[in-house]
Amino acid sequence: MADFAALAVPGVQALRPYEPGKPVETLERELGIREAVKLASNENPLGPSPRAVEALRTGLGNLHIYPDGNGFALKQALAERHGVDPEQVTLGNGSNEVLELIARTWLAPGHNAVYSQHAFAVYPLVVQAVSAEGRAAPAHAADSEQPYGHDLEAMAARVDHNTRVVFVANPNNPTGTWLTTEALERFVTGVPAETLVVVDEAYAEYVEQPDYPDTTQWLRRFPNLLVTRTFSKIHGLAGLRLGYSVSSAMVAELLNRVRQPFNVNALAQQAGLAALRDTAHVAASVQVNREGLQQVGAGLRERGLDFIPSVGNFVTFDVRQPPGPVYERLLRQGVIVRPVANYGLPTHLRVTIGTAIENERFLKALDVVLTP
Ligand SMILES: *Cc1c(COP(=O)(O)O)cnc(C)c1O
């Protein structure tokens, strides 16, 4: 057989695939345990909106029909929500697909994209897949006000005339750190007009800090801005794969050239529309997360474990030892968390905020696992 590895495009040759959180079924199959809890992929512990589930049931009978390739109804609703035109909305098979479309639209060998150290793993992945250069700017120090968070000055310093895209996660996963209106506005103002600034707001709905910016409102002032959002987190629809971006109409039109004609399936469109309208489910999810962040934060503090202050629906904590064995022992307690060594955090683990009961199970499992 030919050496297809050597024949792959240069970026792919050096690519390491994304490692998702372990599914509950896999763990239960592997270790023969029951009632495992997955706190590994920042999913909504309340599940999907009941209204979304109802919309799915209604849509099942029409699965022989192709989806609306232009996503008319959902785009209309999203445009209304953000006060933009539907032409400014791009739907994706998860917001990750939008990130990939961006890379395929603006990045080729010779171009580069800038992001922060410890930033969401999908940025380097999509950049490398098109054989462009990924530039990770050093993050803030562990003892700073936003430990391991994006250092926007360091990021700006890495932008040059070949930088087509900058990825900013606000808040960032896995650190849970965030950027203020003032800091982000200064950064976007300073980036060249030819560089697309992608602000990934996957966890925006969870953030309650008053000076956290909603950058979907900045599009008139910054035509080089693109903001991504997702239905995977607060809306509890990770399994359906639905995300979107808002941008200038010109940027959206270019992404539309690259995407597959039916990239977002019919059920996802219908459920997304229903989930968007279910403000009660969103509010309940925010509240469970607020309480859970306090519960998990207090629990970690009681156990003497440092963690990165997070405004998302997850917390990354320091076990001050190689985290692999801790992760494995937690699995044996039926608790799935997420190793983050691939993010340059060699002694940390990330846990998703669950229900009060799930959080308690995690903390109790930690006691078992960390007691010598
Ligand atoms: C979870 C997550 C997403 C969402 O990805 P989807 O493809 O929409 O499921 C995007 N960005 C960040 C930083 C995330 O953590």
The ligand as an SDF file (V2000), in Angstrom:
LIG
                    3D

 15 15  0  0  0  0  0  0  0  0999 V2000
  -18.0840   23.6770   23.2760 C   0  0  0  0  0  0  0  0  0  0  0  0
  -17.4210   24.7910   22.5580 C   0  0  0  0  0  0  0  0  0  0  0  0
  -17.8760   25.1860   21.3120 C   0  0  0  0  0  0  0  0  0  0  0  0
  -19.0950   24.5400   20.7060 C   0  0  0  0  0  0  0  0  0  0  0  0
  -18.8380   23.7160   19.6850 O   0  0  0  0  0  0  0  0  0  0  0  0
  -20.0800   23.1350   18.8580 P   0  0  0  0  0  0  0  0  0  0  0  0
  -19.4490   22.7100   17.6100 O   0  0  0  0  0  0  0  0  0  0  0  0
  -21.0340   24.2840   18.6580 O   0  0  0  0  0  0  0  0  0  0  0  0
  -20.6720   22.0500   19.6680 O   0  0  0  0  0  0  0  0  0  0  0  0
  -17.2600   26.2300   20.6680 C   0  0  0  0  0  0  0  0  0  0  0  0
  -16.2450   26.8950   21.2530 N   0  0  0  0  0  0  0  0  0  0  0  0
  -15.8020   26.5710   22.4670 C   0  0  0  0  0  0  0  0  0  0  0  0
  -14.7210   27.3580   23.0860 C   0  0  0  0  0  0  0  0  0  0  0  0
  -16.3680   25.4950   23.1440 C   0  0  0  0  0  0  0  0  0  0  0  0
  -15.9040   25.1330   24.3450 O   0  0  0  0  0  0  0  0  0  0  0  0
  1  2  1  0
  2  3  1  0
  2 14  2  0
  3  4  1  0
  3 10  2  0
  4  5  1  0
  5  6  1  0
  6  7  2  0
  6  8  1  0
  6  9  1  0
 10 11  1  0
 11 12  2  0
 12 13  1  0
 12 14  1  0
 14 15  1  0
M  END
$$$$
